[in-house]
Amino acid sequence: MADRSFIPHGGTLECDVKELFANVSIGASGAPTLNTSPGSVGIKSIVRNSAGKYTITLSDSYQKVLWASAQIMDSTNSDPTTVGCVAKLVSENVSNATPTVVIQFYDMATPFTAADPRNGATVLVKLELRNSTVT
């Protein structure tokens, strides 16, 4: 554990920024498994909608999404220039009663083709959200 005094979000003009993180295992046919207790990290669930398209349901509502990213860890993929996926945020609705974020993965070898991360891969998700109505 770091032995320092970290200042949260020093210098930001956004008020009350919250960060949520998820660690997701990808199984056969792109099936996601949330590797933390649902709700304990602010993420209630993740489901696969279609090829490479995943809906993340949050435990709480927020004012807006400030940032969303997904990084794939795949130890079986040694050449990311020919095989692999890249993620894109396609929609979000975090201010309603069932807050969600939708991420779409695309195959890097055949651009614009929806694709699931490979079986056995781990997806790391980071969401930065605004929790305040103060501007």
N, C-alpha and C positions, 0 to 999 in steps of 0.2 A: 504494500500500500504506500502511496506517495506520502511523504512527510513534508508537505508544503501548505501554504495558505492560498487556495485558489479563489479568485474573485469571479463569481458567476456572471457571465455575459457582460463583462466590463466594456463600456463604450457603446452599447447598443441603444438605439432610440426606441426600440420596441419595449413595451411594458409587460412585465410578468410572463417571461418566456419560459416554457416548459419543454423538456426534451424527453422523448420516449424512445426506448430501444427494444428491439426484438431479435432473437436468434431463432431461425426457422430451419428445420431439416426438410429437405426435399426427398420424397420417396418415389416409388414407381408411379408412372403416369402423372408426375408433377404434384403428387399429394403432399401438402404442407403439414408439418407438425411444429407447433409452437413449443420451444424448448424451455420455457419458463412457465410458472403457474399462471394460467389465464387471469387477467385482472391485476395481478401483483405488480406489474410494470406498466399499467395503464393501457395495455392492449388486451382486449377481451378474446379475440379469435382472429384466425386467418383462414380463408377458404379459397380454393381454386375455382374460378368461374368457367374458364375455357383455356385453350392453349396459352400458357404464359401469363394469364390475367388473374390477379389475386386481389381479393377484397380484404382489407384489414379493418376490423371493427374495434373501436376504442372503448374504454371503460367509462369515459367522461366526455362531455361536450367541451368545445373550445371556441374561441372567437374566429380564428383563421389559421391556416397552415402557413408557416414561414419558410419551411424547408422540408423536403422529403428525399431520402436516398435509400438505395438498396445495393449492397455489395455482395457478390457471390464468391464464396470460398469453395473451390473445387480442386482437390488434390489430384484427381484423375486427369485433369486437363492441363497438360504442360505447355500447350501452344495457344494462348488466348487470341492470337490473330486469325486463327482458322476455325476454332471451335469455341463456343461460349455464348453468353447472353449479356445484353445490356438492358437496364431498367429505365422506365419512363413513368412519371406520375401522369395518369390520364384523367383522374377526377378526384374530387374531395368534397365532402359535405360534413364538416366537423362541428357545425353549430346546431345540428338538429338533435332529436331525442335518440337516434341511433347513429352516432358519428362514425363515418367511414372514410377510408382512403383507398383508392384503387391504383395498383401498380401493374404495368404491362411489361413483360420481358420480350425482347426481340433477339433473334439469332444473328450473331455478328457475321457468320459466313454467308448468309443470304439476307441482306438488309431488308428491313420492313416485314420480315416474316415472323409472326408470333411464335414463341417457343418457350417451353418450360426449362428451367434450370435442370441440369442432369441429375439423375437418380444418385443420391449420396452426397449431393452438394449441400452447403449450408448458406443461407441467405441472412445477412446482417442488415437490419432495417433501422434507420434513424429518422425520427420525426421531430421537428421543432415547431411548436405551436404557441400561439398567443392566447393567454388565458384572461386577458383584461379588456374591458371596453374603454379604458382610458386612452386617449390619443395624445 
